[in-house]
Amino acid sequence: WKLVMGGNVADSEDGEAAPRKKGKKKNAEGTGPKIELFNLATDPNEKTNLAGTNPDKVAELSAKLKELAAQAASPK
């Protein structure tokens, strides 16, 4: 599984990141950062966002991300 928080920056056909519009990406409801969830075993090209249909997996991975972030050293 892959969880992307505030992502959705599409690549162009040459592999370079496409220009991004200013401002944070919003989720489907239009509030908060966009959240994307991909099952890399069945969707290695990350074409289908499963965040809306798998809220338990989003919660699980979000909790793990917060746990790891709490353990990380502060940047200098």
Secondary structure, 3 states (H helix, E strand, C coil): CEEEECCCCCECCCCCECCCCCCCCECCCCCCECEEEECCCCCCCCCCCCCCCCHHHHHHHHHHHHHHHHHCCCCC
